[in-house]
Amino acid sequence: MSPWVYVAIIVVSTVASDVLQSWEMKRQGEVMDFGIGRLLRTLLSKTPLVASVVFLAISFYAFLALLQVADLSFAVPATALSLVAETILARLLLKETVTPARWAGTALVALGVYLLAH
């Protein structure tokens, strides 16, 4: 399988995990009760949070598969594309404020991935 297929799987699953996790944690609010049993029951009852963990596991195993077909010097920069997607979705879906400096950083990451692809 092409390394870029693994990169796509990693990017999509990482972005899905991070967006779901952020959305659910903002919805939940601050955790005040740190009793481990109650905390685990609360966390496991949150479907988006459980889905986030599943997507993170998919991302991890896809990264391991990517390392079997590509060098680390390719894998790590290529998967940074998830930062670009996360910044865009943070602005559009989560209504977060993204400063011009962060947009510039995001553009530099995108440029780096573009250069890596060519």
Long-range contacts (C-beta under 8 A, 24 or more apart in sequence): 1-65, 1-69, 3-66, 3-69, 3-70, 3-74, 3-75, 3-78, 4-78, 4-117, 6-62, 6-63, 6-65, 6-66, 6-69, 6-70, 7-66, 7-75, 7-78, 7-79, 7-81, 9-58, 9-59, 9-62, 10-59, 10-62, 10-63, 10-66, 10-79, 10-82, 11-79, 11-81, 11-82, 11-85, 13-55, 13-56, 13-58, 13-59, 13-62, 14-55, 14-56, 14-59, 14-79, 14-82, 14-86, 15-82, 15-85, 15-86, 15-89, 16-51, 16-52, 16-55, 17-52, 17-53, 17-55, 17-56, 17-59, 18-52, 18-82, 18-86, 19-86, 19-89, 19-90, 19-93, 19-94, 20-48, 20-49, 20-51, 20-52, 20-55, 21-48, 21-49, 21-52, 22-90, 22-94, 23-48, 23-93, 23-94, 24-48, 24-49, 24-52, 25-49, 26-94, 74-116, 77-112, 77-113, 77-116, 78-113, 78-116, 78-117, 80-109, 80-112, 80-113, 81-109, 81-110, 81-113, 83-109, 84-109, 84-110, 84-113
